[in-house]
Amino acid sequence: MSDQRTGAQIMCEALLRAGVDTVFGIPGGAIMPFYHALPEYPALRHVLCRHEQGAGHAAEGYARASGRAGVCVATSGPGATNLVTPIADAWMDSTPLVAVTGQVSSAVLGTDAFQETDITGITIPITKHNYLVKRVEDIAPVFEEAFHIATTGRPGPVLIDVTKDAQQARTVPQWHQPLQVPGYEPSRRHESAQVIGAAALIAQAKKPLILAGNGVIWSGATAELRLFAERTGIPVVTTLHGKGAFPEDHALALGMPGMHGWVHVNRAIQECDLLLNIGGRFDDRVTGKASTFAPNAFIIHVDVDPSEIGKIVRADIGIVGDARAVLHDLLTLVPAGEHNNWLAHIRTIQAQHQPKQVYLRRPARECLMPHDVYAAFNRVARGRSGYRVITDVGQHQMWAAQLIEWRTARSHITSGGAGTMGFSVPAALGAALACPDETIWVICGDGGFQMTNQELATIAQEGINNIKIAIINNGYLGMVRQWQQLFEGRRYSGTPLSGPDFVLLAQAYGVRGVRVQHAADVETALACAWESLGCVVLDFRVEQEANVFPIVPQGKSIGEMMLEEVSA
Amino acid sequence: MKHTLTALLQDHPGALNRAVSLFRRRGYNIETLTVGKSETAGVSRMTLVVEAEDIGKVVKQLDRLIDVLQVEVVHLNGEG
């Protein structure tokens, strides 16, 4: 019976057949059969993380950097529940993630057996789909279906929970059975009538804008977007996840909209007569008060997920389809044009509100401002390619989005929709393995760093040399502190944050650590870290009460921006 | 406003849970729920009455579920 395989062997073969080369995980009782089989498949690299949350974010980082599905593995019970945060993160940010969990044996399901948790029940609202597999015969078809669902249409997380007895049982796997998913049509083609209608509106618009989101990156439409913008002369705004979809050194690039968007971008949205949203979901951090968003505009919304059309902002034309295919068709329909007057008008607003002026103003005392780090990063990065920047969540993330010049797709990776602090270090681990020849920068805060820095041990154990970590260390949970300062009379409740000595901590993990306290030393520190072989942790001790501006207070229209510090 | 919905679901464990979860998520209380075999083997029909504000959005999210084959809002007399 040489064709027979254990369920665990079939799981490994299914991963290889799906093109997987790396899995991030932690073993435990219910997933032990899988781990027993794993050494028979040396083409599958297993990366032992220090916490399942780290394994999940690492798989996300791998997926976001490579464009392929990321895979994480955990045992039942706490192993599985520790994956909940990265699964929710992948759900919010449309990241193709396949989470494989072991489950207690089918005979004891539902009996509160040791380490039994109903992980399929728990993850129903945060997965694109999930499976409880109790029969060894189902493993091969379920894995094939899971990768299909995770990676097609709007990508997303899929969880496969496999009972221990199914992993141990034997069968002859049946590969390439026809997929049985009649309720799933990811490749549905867009309606040409709507694209023709959209093209006509675009041709007539006097003050049009393109809003480019994550969908442009996942559909691989950056070249089409650029051709379309250049053909029509329409300026381009990029969302947080759209960063890199359009080069920010391009004459038509305006920058980021929304809560921490530049004044000229938000004003342009409020003034435009046509807004073409390609692959964005009108997140509330983009729209502010949705009922007042782009009040004068015809709105054309292109999204591969029909449930996004009209969810937050009315769409005058909703096009359900792949961003690249839609842009390809639009390109053939729109006449060449220019919008120089409109662009000049936006640039005049930009000049009046020099976006970065608030960051150029220095406090009277001598101190390292966070913005010094980003300015130096831009200088050091100039002329270099082959690098990614992974950010965490908070002030440092918004400064990075605002101040770093983003040029290429997948160069900016962050936790957007879920806003998961602790994302960056493990995500960098995944990105570093997906792109071993590139330099993976982490920019994070001291709060987020302390949530998942145990993965430095994983980085050291795996001998990963291409991760450089810059901690913007201000001794606060800074974004919450900023809100408390601006909106709650400086009541700093629960936000002052002490930390260990990050230099010593890095050294304890076998990683080099460097503290930087003076503006004059920043550029050298960044350049040295970039040039040196090996992982480096840079601890930038920055001004504690620096703020992110502009800011649209929550619930307000994006027309109502606070531009800089007013007496709080 | 009260709505009556019918949906065709894959006759799989968990399919019903996924579908009704979308109402629970929004804090909507389901008044009536009937599920049974449909005329097609392997497909169940769910009929549900619910008080909901933005039923159109829930219907789209229902339709997005892999286990949901079709959703329809039934307009009865006196309903919009």
Interface residues (C-beta under 8 A of the other chain):
Chain A: T120 G121 I124 P125 K128 H129 N130 L132 I149 V181 P182 G183 Y184 D305 P306 S307 I309 G310 K311
Chain B: Q10 P13 G14 N17 R18 S21 R25 G56 K57 K60 Q61 D63 R64 L65 I66 D67 V68 L69
